[in-house]
Amino acid sequence: MIFDNPYIKDAHLAFVVDHFGRTVPVLVIETTVDLPESMDEVKDHPTLELIEMLAELQSFATYDDRAEFRQVRVISPHMIHPDAGHA
């Protein structure tokens, strides 16, 4: 399975309305870890394999007419609980 990755908690298809008023299918991926905030941190990050997979999925969504989704959105633990880990 494409989502057989220890850093992925859930993945599902959602439909959102874009700024042109069109309904767009979006692949939503919930991760178990926060992803790096800058590209400088990516090369040494333990989730490099996940980051590469997300980039491939976005490329597929953008350029392949067979894709069932047009965008990839990631939800990380920090986005769900913004104060998690802070005193």
Backbone as XML, in Angstrom:
<?xml version="1.0"?>
<chain id="A" units="angstrom">
  <residue number="1" name="MET">
    <atom name="N" x="0.847" y="-1.186" z="0.000"/>
    <atom name="CA" x="0.000" y="0.000" z="0.000"/>
    <atom name="C" x="0.888" y="1.244" z="0.000"/>
  </residue>
  <residue number="2" name="ILE">
    <atom name="N" x="0.493" y="2.253" z="-0.710"/>
    <atom name="CA" x="1.291" y="3.470" z="-0.838"/>
    <atom name="C" x="1.451" y="4.199" z="0.502"/>
  </residue>
  <residue number="3" name="PHE">
    <atom name="N" x="0.502" y="4.025" z="1.416"/>
    <atom name="CA" x="0.559" y="4.743" z="2.681"/>
    <atom name="C" x="1.081" y="3.879" z="3.820"/>
  </residue>
  <residue number="4" name="ASP">
    <atom name="N" x="1.851" y="2.853" z="3.497"/>
    <atom name="CA" x="2.458" y="2.006" z="4.506"/>
    <atom name="C" x="3.718" y="2.709" z="5.010"/>
  </residue>
  <residue number="5" name="ASN">
    <atom name="N" x="3.520" y="3.688" z="5.867"/>
    <atom name="CA" x="4.606" y="4.516" z="6.373"/>
    <atom name="C" x="4.325" y="4.792" z="7.848"/>
  </residue>
  <residue number="6" name="PRO">
    <atom name="N" x="5.285" y="4.585" z="8.737"/>
    <atom name="CA" x="5.034" y="4.765" z="10.167"/>
    <atom name="C" x="4.686" y="6.203" z="10.564"/>
  </residue>
  <residue number="7" name="TYR">
    <atom name="N" x="4.964" y="7.156" z="9.694"/>
    <atom name="CA" x="4.674" y="8.551" z="10.015"/>
    <atom name="C" x="3.295" y="9.002" z="9.538"/>
  </residue>
  <residue number="8" name="ILE">
    <atom name="N" x="2.547" y="8.112" z="8.884"/>
    <atom name="CA" x="1.207" y="8.464" z="8.413"/>
    <atom name="C" x="0.171" y="7.834" z="9.328"/>
  </residue>
  <residue number="9" name="LYS">
    <atom name="N" x="-0.657" y="8.690" z="9.924"/>
    <atom name="CA" x="-1.706" y="8.234" z="10.827"/>
    <atom name="C" x="-2.979" y="7.922" z="10.054"/>
  </residue>
  <residue number="10" name="ASP">
    <atom name="N" x="-3.303" y="8.764" z="9.064"/>
    <atom name="CA" x="-4.541" y="8.600" z="8.312"/>
    <atom name="C" x="-4.404" y="9.301" z="6.965"/>
  </residue>
  <residue number="11" name="ALA">
    <atom name="N" x="-5.162" y="8.819" z="6.006"/>
    <atom name="CA" x="-5.224" y="9.464" z="4.690"/>
    <atom name="C" x="-6.634" y="9.280" z="4.156"/>
  </residue>
  <residue number="12" name="HIS">
    <atom name="N" x="-7.192" y="10.357" z="3.630"/>
    <atom name="CA" x="-8.535" y="10.266" z="3.067"/>
    <atom name="C" x="-8.720" y="11.332" z="1.992"/>
  </residue>
  <residue number="13" name="LEU">
    <atom name="N" x="-9.736" y="11.129" z="1.187"/>
    <atom name="CA" x="-10.064" y="12.073" z="0.124"/>
    <atom name="C" x="-11.124" y="13.041" z="0.641"/>
  </residue>
  <residue number="14" name="ALA">
    <atom name="N" x="-10.924" y="14.308" z="0.394"/>
    <atom name="CA" x="-11.884" y="15.341" z="0.787"/>
    <atom name="C" x="-12.157" y="16.217" z="-0.427"/>
  </residue>
  <residue number="15" name="PHE">
    <atom name="N" x="-13.235" y="16.944" z="-0.372"/>
    <atom name="CA" x="-13.577" y="17.852" z="-1.463"/>
    <atom name="C" x="-13.670" y="19.266" z="-0.906"/>
  </residue>
  <residue number="16" name="VAL">
    <atom name="N" x="-12.926" y="20.182" z="-1.510"/>
    <atom name="CA" x="-12.925" y="21.577" z="-1.088"/>
    <atom name="C" x="-13.300" y="22.454" z="-2.276"/>
  </residue>
  <residue number="17" name="VAL">
    <atom name="N" x="-13.770" y="23.640" z="-1.982"/>
    <atom name="CA" x="-14.103" y="24.599" z="-3.030"/>
    <atom name="C" x="-12.932" y="25.567" z="-3.160"/>
  </residue>
  <residue number="18" name="ASP">
    <atom name="N" x="-12.372" y="25.658" z="-4.368"/>
    <atom name="CA" x="-11.230" y="26.549" z="-4.572"/>
    <atom name="C" x="-11.701" y="27.989" z="-4.764"/>
  </residue>
  <residue number="19" name="HIS">
    <atom name="N" x="-10.761" y="28.910" z="-4.952"/>
    <atom name="CA" x="-11.111" y="30.327" z="-5.063"/>
    <atom name="C" x="-11.836" y="30.659" z="-6.364"/>
  </residue>
  <residue number="20" name="PHE">
    <atom name="N" x="-11.946" y="29.697" z="-7.281"/>
    <atom name="CA" x="-12.730" y="29.897" z="-8.504"/>
    <atom name="C" x="-14.142" y="29.335" z="-8.355"/>
  </residue>
  <residue number="21" name="GLY">
    <atom name="N" x="-14.442" y="28.768" z="-7.177"/>
    <atom name="CA" x="-15.758" y="28.198" z="-6.938"/>
    <atom name="C" x="-15.902" y="26.764" z="-7.428"/>
  </residue>
  <residue number="22" name="ARG">
    <atom name="N" x="-14.787" y="26.143" z="-7.825"/>
    <atom name="CA" x="-14.820" y="24.754" z="-8.298"/>
    <atom name="C" x="-14.605" y="23.798" z="-7.127"/>
  </residue>
  <residue number="23" name="THR">
    <atom name="N" x="-15.272" y="22.659" z="-7.173"/>
    <atom name="CA" x="-15.048" y="21.618" z="-6.182"/>
    <atom name="C" x="-13.827" y="20.813" z="-6.614"/>
  </residue>
  <residue number="24" name="VAL">
    <atom name="N" x="-12.849" y="20.725" z="-5.720"/>
    <atom name="CA" x="-11.574" y="20.092" z="-6.039"/>
    <atom name="C" x="-11.336" y="18.914" z="-5.086"/>
  </residue>
  <residue number="25" name="PRO">
    <atom name="N" x="-11.021" y="17.726" z="-5.623"/>
    <atom name="CA" x="-10.675" y="16.602" z="-4.749"/>
    <atom name="C" x="-9.265" y="16.778" z="-4.188"/>
  </residue>
  <residue number="26" name="VAL">
    <atom name="N" x="-9.135" y="16.584" z="-2.882"/>
    <atom name="CA" x="-7.870" y="16.796" z="-2.187"/>
    <atom name="C" x="-7.538" y="15.549" z="-1.367"/>
  </residue>
  <residue number="27" name="LEU">
    <atom name="N" x="-6.305" y="15.083" z="-1.474"/>
    <atom name="CA" x="-5.838" y="13.990" z="-0.636"/>
    <atom name="C" x="-5.310" y="14.603" z="0.655"/>
  </residue>
  <residue number="28" name="VAL">
    <atom name="N" x="-5.943" y="14.263" z="1.776"/>
    <atom name="CA" x="-5.548" y="14.793" z="3.075"/>
    <atom name="C" x="-4.773" y="13.702" z="3.811"/>
  </residue>
  <residue number="29" name="ILE">
    <atom name="N" x="-3.557" y="14.021" z="4.216"/>
    <atom name="CA" x="-2.705" y="13.062" z="4.914"/>
    <atom name="C" x="-2.398" y="13.607" z="6.302"/>
  </residue>
  <residue number="30" name="GLU">
    <atom name="N" x="-2.763" y="12.822" z="7.324"/>
    <atom name="CA" x="-2.472" y="13.206" z="8.700"/>
    <atom name="C" x="-1.214" y="12.463" z="9.139"/>
  </residue>
  <residue number="31" name="THR">
    <atom name="N" x="-0.214" y="13.213" z="9.577"/>
    <atom name="CA" x="1.054" y="12.610" z="9.984"/>
    <atom name="C" x="1.139" y="12.489" z="11.499"/>
  </residue>
  <residue number="32" name="THR">
    <atom name="N" x="2.013" y="11.602" z="11.956"/>
    <atom name="CA" x="2.233" y="11.425" z="13.392"/>
    <atom name="C" x="3.356" y="12.319" z="13.904"/>
  </residue>
  <residue number="33" name="VAL">
    <atom name="N" x="4.040" y="12.998" z="12.995"/>
    <atom name="CA" x="5.154" y="13.888" z="13.353"/>
    <atom name="C" x="5.002" y="15.210" z="12.614"/>
  </residue>
  <residue number="34" name="ASP">
    <atom name="N" x="5.628" y="16.240" z="13.161"/>
    <atom name="CA" x="5.668" y="17.523" z="12.464"/>
    <atom name="C" x="6.755" y="17.464" z="11.404"/>
  </residue>
  <residue number="35" name="LEU">
    <atom name="N" x="6.479" y="18.026" z="10.257"/>
    <atom name="CA" x="7.461" y="18.065" z="9.178"/>
    <atom name="C" x="8.331" y="19.304" z="9.332"/>
  </residue>
  <residue number="36" name="PRO">
    <atom name="N" x="9.531" y="19.292" z="8.764"/>
    <atom name="CA" x="10.416" y="20.458" z="8.876"/>
    <atom name="C" x="9.777" y="21.700" z="8.261"/>
  </residue>
  <residue number="37" name="GLU">
    <atom name="N" x="10.090" y="22.842" z="8.842"/>
    <atom name="CA" x="9.505" y="24.087" z="8.356"/>
    <atom name="C" x="10.264" y="24.684" z="7.184"/>
  </residue>
  <residue number="38" name="SER">
    <atom name="N" x="11.527" y="24.317" z="7.024"/>
    <atom name="CA" x="12.296" y="24.878" z="5.914"/>
    <atom name="C" x="12.980" y="23.762" z="5.140"/>
  </residue>
  <residue number="39" name="MET">
    <atom name="N" x="13.299" y="24.038" z="3.893"/>
    <atom name="CA" x="13.963" y="23.056" z="3.043"/>
    <atom name="C" x="15.373" y="22.736" z="3.548"/>
  </residue>
  <residue number="40" name="ASP">
    <atom name="N" x="15.985" y="23.651" z="4.292"/>
    <atom name="CA" x="17.325" y="23.413" z="4.836"/>
    <atom name="C" x="17.333" y="22.258" z="5.836"/>
  </residue>
  <residue number="41" name="GLU">
    <atom name="N" x="16.204" y="22.046" z="6.514"/>
    <atom name="CA" x="16.104" y="20.999" z="7.523"/>
    <atom name="C" x="15.770" y="19.636" z="6.921"/>
  </residue>
  <residue number="42" name="VAL">
    <atom name="N" x="15.328" y="19.589" z="5.689"/>
    <atom name="CA" x="14.809" y="18.366" z="5.089"/>
    <atom name="C" x="15.857" y="17.271" z="4.936"/>
  </residue>
  <residue number="43" name="LYS">
    <atom name="N" x="17.036" y="17.598" z="4.453"/>
    <atom name="CA" x="18.021" y="16.560" z="4.116"/>
    <atom name="C" x="18.443" y="15.711" z="5.303"/>
  </residue>
  <residue number="44" name="ASP">
    <atom name="N" x="18.411" y="16.248" z="6.509"/>
    <atom name="CA" x="18.809" y="15.499" z="7.695"/>
    <atom name="C" x="17.618" y="15.068" z="8.548"/>
  </residue>
  <residue number="45" name="HIS">
    <atom name="N" x="16.424" y="15.282" z="8.059"/>
    <atom name="CA" x="15.228" y="14.981" z="8.842"/>
    <atom name="C" x="14.905" y="13.494" z="8.759"/>
  </residue>
  <residue number="46" name="PRO">
    <atom name="N" x="14.479" y="12.876" z="9.881"/>
    <atom name="CA" x="14.177" y="11.441" z="9.861"/>
    <atom name="C" x="12.995" y="11.071" z="8.964"/>
  </residue>
  <residue number="47" name="THR">
    <atom name="N" x="12.196" y="12.038" z="8.595"/>
    <atom name="CA" x="11.025" y="11.756" z="7.756"/>
    <atom name="C" x="11.291" y="12.042" z="6.285"/>
  </residue>
  <residue number="48" name="LEU">
    <atom name="N" x="12.548" y="12.033" z="5.875"/>
    <atom name="CA" x="12.890" y="12.348" z="4.486"/>
    <atom name="C" x="12.105" y="11.484" z="3.501"/>
  </residue>
  <residue number="49" name="GLU">
    <atom name="N" x="11.956" y="10.192" z="3.792"/>
    <atom name="CA" x="11.209" y="9.293" z="2.907"/>
    <atom name="C" x="9.753" y="9.755" z="2.766"/>
  </residue>
  <residue number="50" name="LEU">
    <atom name="N" x="9.146" y="10.177" z="3.870"/>
    <atom name="CA" x="7.769" y="10.678" z="3.838"/>
    <atom name="C" x="7.684" y="11.961" z="3.017"/>
  </residue>
  <residue number="51" name="ILE">
    <atom name="N" x="8.632" y="12.857" z="3.209"/>
    <atom name="CA" x="8.639" y="14.127" z="2.480"/>
    <atom name="C" x="8.769" y="13.880" z="0.982"/>
  </residue>
  <residue number="52" name="GLU">
    <atom name="N" x="9.634" y="12.947" z="0.603"/>
    <atom name="CA" x="9.790" y="12.609" z="-0.813"/>
    <atom name="C" x="8.503" y="12.014" z="-1.377"/>
  </residue>
  <residue number="53" name="MET">
    <atom name="N" x="7.832" y="11.155" z="-0.591"/>
    <atom name="CA" x="6.578" y="10.556" z="-1.034"/>
    <atom name="C" x="5.502" y="11.629" z="-1.233"/>
  </residue>
  <residue number="54" name="LEU">
    <atom name="N" x="5.424" y="12.583" z="-0.307"/>
    <atom name="CA" x="4.436" y="13.659" z="-0.425"/>
    <atom name="C" x="4.696" y="14.498" z="-1.670"/>
  </residue>
  <residue number="55" name="ALA">
    <atom name="N" x="5.960" y="14.754" z="-1.967"/>
    <atom name="CA" x="6.308" y="15.519" z="-3.172"/>
    <atom name="C" x="5.902" y="14.756" z="-4.430"/>
  </residue>
  <residue number="56" name="GLU">
    <atom name="N" x="6.120" y="13.437" z="-4.435"/>
    <atom name="CA" x="5.715" y="12.621" z="-5.584"/>
    <atom name="C" x="4.198" y="12.614" z="-5.746"/>
  </residue>
  <residue number="57" name="LEU">
    <atom name="N" x="3.477" y="12.521" z="-4.639"/>
    <atom name="CA" x="2.011" y="12.541" z="-4.702"/>
    <atom name="C" x="1.505" y="13.868" z="-5.251"/>
  </residue>
  <residue number="58" name="GLN">
    <atom name="N" x="2.115" y="14.981" z="-4.810"/>
    <atom name="CA" x="1.686" y="16.286" z="-5.305"/>
    <atom name="C" x="1.991" y="16.421" z="-6.784"/>
  </residue>
  <residue number="59" name="SER">
    <atom name="N" x="3.127" y="15.919" z="-7.217"/>
    <atom name="CA" x="3.476" y="15.956" z="-8.634"/>
    <atom name="C" x="2.482" y="15.134" z="-9.445"/>
  </residue>
  <residue number="60" name="PHE">
    <atom name="N" x="2.135" y="13.950" z="-8.950"/>
    <atom name="CA" x="1.144" y="13.097" z="-9.606"/>
    <atom name="C" x="-0.193" y="13.829" z="-9.706"/>
  </residue>
  <residue number="61" name="ALA">
    <atom name="N" x="-0.623" y="14.460" z="-8.603"/>
    <atom name="CA" x="-1.902" y="15.173" z="-8.586"/>
    <atom name="C" x="-1.913" y="16.327" z="-9.578"/>
  </residue>
  <residue number="62" name="THR">
    <atom name="N" x="-0.788" y="16.989" z="-9.724"/>
    <atom name="CA" x="-0.698" y="18.164" z="-10.582"/>
    <atom name="C" x="-0.610" y="17.817" z="-12.059"/>
  </residue>
  <residue number="63" name="TYR">
    <atom name="N" x="0.157" y="16.783" z="-12.386"/>
    <atom name="CA" x="0.489" y="16.545" z="-13.794"/>
    <atom name="C" x="-0.132" y="15.310" z="-14.437"/>
  </residue>
  <residue number="64" name="ASP">
    <atom name="N" x="-0.755" y="14.425" z="-13.671"/>
    <atom name="CA" x="-1.294" y="13.192" z="-14.241"/>
    <atom name="C" x="-2.817" y="13.253" z="-14.272"/>
  </residue>
  <residue number="65" name="ASP">
    <atom name="N" x="-3.397" y="13.182" z="-15.457"/>
    <atom name="CA" x="-4.851" y="13.263" z="-15.604"/>
    <atom name="C" x="-5.575" y="12.085" z="-14.955"/>
  </residue>
  <residue number="66" name="ARG">
    <atom name="N" x="-4.865" y="10.999" z="-14.682"/>
    <atom name="CA" x="-5.485" y="9.833" z="-14.049"/>
    <atom name="C" x="-5.662" y="10.008" z="-12.543"/>
  </residue>
  <residue number="67" name="ALA">
    <atom name="N" x="-5.061" y="11.026" z="-11.961"/>
    <atom name="CA" x="-5.136" y="11.234" z="-10.511"/>
    <atom name="C" x="-6.575" y="11.498" z="-10.085"/>
  </residue>
  <residue number="68" name="GLU">
    <atom name="N" x="-6.960" y="10.875" z="-8.981"/>
    <atom name="CA" x="-8.298" y="11.085" z="-8.436"/>
    <atom name="C" x="-8.341" y="12.295" z="-7.511"/>
  </residue>
  <residue number="69" name="PHE">
    <atom name="N" x="-7.211" y="12.957" z="-7.328"/>
    <atom name="CA" x="-7.132" y="14.149" z="-6.490"/>
    <atom name="C" x="-6.245" y="15.167" z="-7.182"/>
  </residue>
  <residue number="70" name="ARG">
    <atom name="N" x="-6.427" y="16.436" z="-6.872"/>
    <atom name="CA" x="-5.684" y="17.512" z="-7.521"/>
    <atom name="C" x="-4.708" y="18.208" z="-6.592"/>
  </residue>
  <residue number="71" name="GLN">
    <atom name="N" x="-4.819" y="17.953" z="-5.304"/>
    <atom name="CA" x="-3.917" y="18.570" z="-4.331"/>
    <atom name="C" x="-3.631" y="17.572" z="-3.223"/>
  </residue>
  <residue number="72" name="VAL">
    <atom name="N" x="-2.535" y="17.801" z="-2.507"/>
    <atom name="CA" x="-2.210" y="17.027" z="-1.317"/>
    <atom name="C" x="-2.070" y="18.019" z="-0.173"/>
  </residue>
  <residue number="73" name="ARG">
    <atom name="N" x="-2.768" y="17.745" z="0.916"/>
    <atom name="CA" x="-2.647" y="18.598" z="2.103"/>
    <atom name="C" x="-2.224" y="17.735" z="3.273"/>
  </residue>
  <residue number="74" name="VAL">
    <atom name="N" x="-1.330" y="18.258" z="4.077"/>
    <atom name="CA" x="-0.803" y="17.520" z="5.220"/>
    <atom name="C" x="-1.289" y="18.173" z="6.503"/>
  </residue>
  <residue number="75" name="ILE">
    <atom name="N" x="-1.748" y="17.332" z="7.420"/>
    <atom name="CA" x="-2.131" y="17.786" z="8.755"/>
    <atom name="C" x="-1.161" y="17.130" z="9.727"/>
  </residue>
  <residue number="76" name="SER">
    <atom name="N" x="-0.417" y="17.941" z="10.458"/>
    <atom name="CA" x="0.568" y="17.418" z="11.409"/>
    <atom name="C" x="0.053" y="17.603" z="12.835"/>
  </residue>
  <residue number="77" name="PRO">
    <atom name="N" x="0.648" y="16.908" z="13.813"/>
    <atom name="CA" x="0.198" y="17.048" z="15.203"/>
    <atom name="C" x="0.215" y="18.497" z="15.687"/>
  </residue>
  <residue number="78" name="HIS">
    <atom name="N" x="1.210" y="19.267" z="15.294"/>
    <atom name="CA" x="1.300" y="20.666" z="15.726"/>
    <atom name="C" x="0.113" y="21.481" z="15.208"/>
  </residue>
  <residue number="79" name="MET">
    <atom name="N" x="-0.376" y="21.138" z="14.024"/>
    <atom name="CA" x="-1.512" y="21.862" z="13.454"/>
    <atom name="C" x="-2.795" y="21.538" z="14.205"/>
  </residue>
  <residue number="80" name="ILE">
    <atom name="N" x="-2.896" y="20.317" z="14.726"/>
    <atom name="CA" x="-4.092" y="19.907" z="15.453"/>
    <atom name="C" x="-4.056" y="20.451" z="16.875"/>
  </residue>
  <residue number="81" name="HIS">
    <atom name="N" x="-2.890" y="20.370" z="17.513"/>
    <atom name="CA" x="-2.697" y="20.848" z="18.880"/>
    <atom name="C" x="-1.535" y="21.835" z="18.886"/>
  </residue>
  <residue number="82" name="PRO">
    <atom name="N" x="-1.776" y="23.094" z="18.515"/>
    <atom name="CA" x="-0.678" y="24.054" z="18.359"/>
    <atom name="C" x="0.142" y="24.294" z="19.623"/>
  </residue>
  <residue number="83" name="ASP">
    <atom name="N" x="-0.418" y="24.034" z="20.801"/>
    <atom name="CA" x="0.331" y="24.267" z="22.035"/>
    <atom name="C" x="0.990" y="23.002" z="22.564"/>
  </residue>
  <residue number="84" name="ALA">
    <atom name="N" x="0.860" y="21.898" z="21.855"/>
    <atom name="CA" x="1.449" y="20.632" z="22.314"/>
    <atom name="C" x="2.964" y="20.767" z="22.409"/>
  </residue>
  <residue number="85" name="GLY">
    <atom name="N" x="3.489" y="20.337" z="23.543"/>
    <atom name="CA" x="4.939" y="20.357" z="23.717"/>
    <atom name="C" x="5.492" y="21.676" z="24.217"/>
  </residue>
  <residue number="86" name="HIS">
    <atom name="N" x="4.642" y="22.660" z="24.416"/>
    <atom name="CA" x="5.107" y="23.955" z="24.917"/>
    <atom name="C" x="4.611" y="24.153" z="26.344"/>
  </residue>
  <residue number="87" name="ALA">
    <atom name="N" x="5.478" y="24.636" z="27.215"/>
    <atom name="CA" x="5.110" y="24.848" z="28.620"/>
    <atom name="C" x="4.431" y="26.179" z="28.801"/>
  </residue>
</chain>
